[in-house]
Amino acid sequence: MADWKRIARITVRSVLVTGLTAVGVWFYYGEGGIRDSNRLKATFAAQQRQIAQMELEKQELSSYLNAVRNRDEAAMELAARRYGLVGSNEYLWKITPLPADSTTE
């Protein structure tokens, strides 16, 4: 005769182990699981680094703009050379050389 209590225990344990395994797999691989969470955390950290870098650039450009507004000669020269900014009494000329034409000889 079969021992029904033992069979029931084995069945319950098997179902529990299978269920826990399925929940664990779903928790790790499923949508919103650990992998998605880790990917979102990495994306968030990269965005925070990018924001910090942009804040530094913003501060540098702000201090540079204040120097230009205060008519700092070095800042004005840098603005003219790097950004092509020209004062109201200045002209900006761009000289582009023509390519050498070898057929004119």
N, C-alpha and C positions, 0 to 999 in steps of 0.2 A: 504494500500500500504506500502511496505517495505521502511524503511529509509536506502538507499544504502550508504550514507555517514557514518552513524553510524555503519553499518555492516562492511564497509571498515576499519574504525578506530579500531574496535574490532579485526578484522582479522589481521591488521598490528601490533597491540599491542601484540596479542597472538603469532604471528610469531616472533616478536622481543624478547619477553620474553623467548620463547622456544629456540630461537637461542642463546641468551645470556646465558641461563642456560646450554645449550649444550657446548658452548665454555668454560664456567667456569668449568664444569665437566671435559672436555678434558684437560684444562690447569692444573687442579689439579692432575687428575689421569693418564693422557696420558703420553706417552713416552717423556721424557725430561721435564716433568712438575715439579711442585713444590715439589712433593714427591721425585722424582729422584734427584732434585737439593739439597734437604735437606740431602738425603742419601750420595750424593757425597761430600757435605760439611763436614759431620761427618767422612767420610772415609779420607778426606784430613786432617782434624784436628788430627785424630788418627795417620796418617802417619807422620805428623809434630812432634807429641810427640815422636814417635818412632825414628825419625831422630835425635831429640834433645838428647834423651837418648843414642843413638849410638855415637853421637859426644862426649858426656861426657865420655863414656867408652873409646873412641879412645884417648881422651886427657889423661886419667888416664894411659892407657897402654903405651902411648908414653912417659910420664914422667917416668914410671916404666922401660921402655926399655932403656931410657937414663941413669937411675941409674945403670942398669946392665952393660951397656957399660962403665960407669965410674968406674966399679968395687966396687960399694957400697956393703959392707959386708951384710947388712940387705937385700938388694934387691937380692943379689946372693943366700943367704940362702932361701929366699922366692921362688925364681925361682927353686931352687933344690927341695924344698918340694912340692910346689904347681904344678909346670909344668913339673917336672922331667928333668929339664935342668942340664947338667953336664959339668963341665969344661974339658979342654983337658987333664989334669993330674988327673982326678977323675974317679971313677967307681961308677956306680949306681947298687945296689943290691936290689932285691926285695925278701923278705922272705915270703913264703906262707906256713902256717902250714898245715900238712896233717890231714885229718879227723881221728878222733879216731876210731880205729877198735876194736870192742868189741869181736870179735871171736878169737883174738890172745891169750887170757888168758888161 
